[in-house]
Amino acid sequence: MTGFEHVTPVDGRRDIRYGAAVYGSFLVASVVGAAFEAGADARSLTASAFVSMLVFWLAHVWSEVVGEHVSAGTRFHARVIPVIARREWPLVEAAAVPTALLALAWAGLWSRETGAALALGSAILQITGWGVVAGFRSGASPLSTVILGVGQGILGVLLLVLESLIH
């Protein structure tokens, strides 16, 4: 190996970072909550969510590139950057629905408060949904799948509360 070949996907699923999507949902909820508490208007909430997710994505790409470089122990190959960028993109995609709901508040469809509540709710539903998908894909019973999804949603809420308490 000349380095970094192990980041190229062998199958279609390996290239998808489901964890990045879950983390993206948590991050967008965290950003919206902090911006809302700081008194940001709907436009600023929307911009904060969108721009923050792009910055977090770039930070993830950068840290993964450095991590891959350290792990491979070989010289850097720039061709891995697009692979890693695609792999981490679900972090940004997770912000699509929450940001759209904030943008609708910015457009005047509903209040800033409603937009923030819908954005936070959609992020928690996404986290819950990923828990359900995990249960389903693991072959769990329907009841276990629902319990796993709800458990993931509750954990997401608890982590958001913890994050808000320390900021």
C-alpha distance (Angstrom), angle and dihedral (degrees) to the residues before:
residue distance angle dihedral
M1 . . .
T2 3.77 . .
G3 3.78 92.3 .
F4 3.78 139.5 -77.7
E5 3.81 94.9 29.9
H6 3.79 87.9 121.7
V7 3.82 91.2 68.7
T8 3.80 92.3 64.2
P9 3.78 108.8 97.1
V10 3.78 118.8 -109.9
D11 3.77 92.7 -164.5
G12 3.79 133.0 17.2
R13 3.79 95.6 -102.1
R14 3.78 97.2 53.2
D15 3.77 89.4 64.9
I16 3.82 91.9 59.3
R17 3.79 116.5 83.5
Y18 3.77 104.0 -153.0
G19 3.79 89.2 175.2
A20 3.80 88.5 60.0
A21 3.81 88.9 56.4
V22 3.80 92.2 50.1
Y23 3.79 91.4 45.9
G24 3.81 90.3 46.0
S25 3.80 89.9 55.6
F26 3.79 90.1 51.1
L27 3.80 92.5 46.2
V28 3.79 95.6 49.4
A29 3.80 90.1 49.0
S30 3.79 89.8 49.4
V31 3.81 93.0 49.1
V32 3.81 92.8 46.7
G33 3.80 91.7 47.9
A34 3.80 93.3 49.5
A35 3.81 94.0 44.8
F36 3.79 91.4 46.8
E37 3.80 92.2 50.2
A38 3.81 88.9 49.2
G39 3.82 88.6 57.9
A40 3.80 98.3 -109.4
D41 3.79 115.6 169.9
A42 3.81 121.7 -124.2
R43 3.81 93.2 -91.5
S44 3.79 92.0 51.5
L45 3.80 91.8 44.8
T46 3.80 90.0 53.5
A47 3.79 93.7 45.9
S48 3.81 92.8 44.8
A49 3.79 92.1 52.0
F50 3.80 94.8 46.2
V51 3.80 98.8 41.8
S52 3.80 93.6 41.1
M53 3.78 91.5 54.6
L54 3.79 91.2 51.5
V55 3.81 90.6 49.4
F56 3.82 92.0 47.6
W57 3.82 89.1 48.5
L58 3.80 91.1 51.9
A59 3.80 89.8 47.9
H60 3.81 90.3 50.8
V61 3.79 92.2 48.6
W62 3.79 91.2 48.5
S63 3.80 94.2 47.0
E64 3.81 92.4 46.6
V65 3.81 91.6 49.0
V66 3.80 90.1 52.3
G67 3.80 90.5 44.0
E68 3.80 92.3 50.6
H69 3.78 89.7 48.2
V70 3.81 91.5 52.0
S71 3.81 92.0 44.0
A72 3.81 95.3 48.8
G73 3.77 93.7 46.9
T74 3.79 90.9 -151.1
R75 3.75 135.8 102.4
F76 3.79 119.0 -66.9
H77 3.80 120.3 -91.3
A78 3.80 114.5 -162.2
R79 3.81 91.7 -152.4
V80 3.80 89.3 79.4
I81 3.79 93.1 64.3
P82 3.83 95.8 77.0
V83 3.82 90.3 44.2
I84 3.77 91.7 53.1
A85 3.82 92.4 41.6
R86 3.82 90.3 55.2
R87 3.78 90.7 45.0
E88 3.81 91.5 55.0
W89 3.83 96.6 40.7
P90 3.86 94.0 97.9
L91 3.81 85.7 73.7
V92 3.81 88.1 68.0
E93 3.80 94.1 38.5
A94 3.80 89.4 57.7
A95 3.79 88.4 65.4
A96 3.82 94.6 55.2
V97 3.81 99.0 91.0
P98 3.82 97.2 37.3
T99 3.81 90.9 47.3
A100 3.81 92.0 47.1
L101 3.80 89.7 52.4
L102 3.80 89.8 51.1
A103 3.80 90.6 47.4
L104 3.81 89.2 55.3
A105 3.81 88.3 55.6
W106 3.81 88.4 49.8
A107 3.82 88.2 51.2
G108 3.81 89.0 54.3
L109 3.81 98.4 -110.3
W110 3.79 89.3 126.0
S111 3.78 139.9 -8.6
R112 3.77 127.8 -72.9
E113 3.80 88.5 -110.8
T114 3.80 92.9 52.3
G115 3.80 91.3 46.4
A116 3.79 92.0 51.3
A117 3.81 92.4 46.0
L118 3.81 91.5 49.1
A119 3.80 91.7 46.5
L120 3.80 92.1 50.3
G121 3.79 91.6 44.2
S122 3.78 92.9 49.9
A123 3.82 91.1 50.1
I124 3.81 90.8 51.9
L125 3.81 90.2 46.7
Q126 3.80 89.1 52.2
I127 3.81 90.8 52.4
T128 3.80 89.8 47.5
G129 3.80 90.0 47.9
W130 3.80 92.0 53.2
G131 3.79 88.4 52.8
V132 3.80 89.4 52.8
V133 3.81 90.8 48.2
A134 3.81 89.9 50.0
G135 3.79 90.6 52.3
F136 3.79 92.8 46.0
R137 3.80 94.5 47.4
S138 3.80 91.7 47.7
G139 3.79 90.9 56.5
A140 3.79 95.1 -112.8
S141 3.78 119.9 161.0
P142 3.81 116.4 -94.5
L143 3.80 90.9 -104.5
S144 3.80 92.6 49.2
T145 3.79 89.7 47.0
V146 3.80 91.5 54.4
I147 3.79 91.7 44.7
L148 3.80 90.6 50.8
G149 3.80 91.4 49.6
V150 3.79 93.7 48.1
G151 3.79 90.3 45.1
Q152 3.80 90.8 53.3
G153 3.80 90.4 48.9
I154 3.80 91.4 50.5
L155 3.79 91.1 47.6
G156 3.81 89.3 50.7
V157 3.80 91.1 52.4
L158 3.81 92.0 46.9
L159 3.81 91.3 50.5
L160 3.81 90.6 48.8
V161 3.79 90.6 50.7
L162 3.80 90.5 48.2
E163 3.81 90.8 48.0
S164 3.81 91.3 50.0
L165 3.81 91.4 49.8
I166 3.79 92.7 55.9
H167 3.82 93.6 47.3
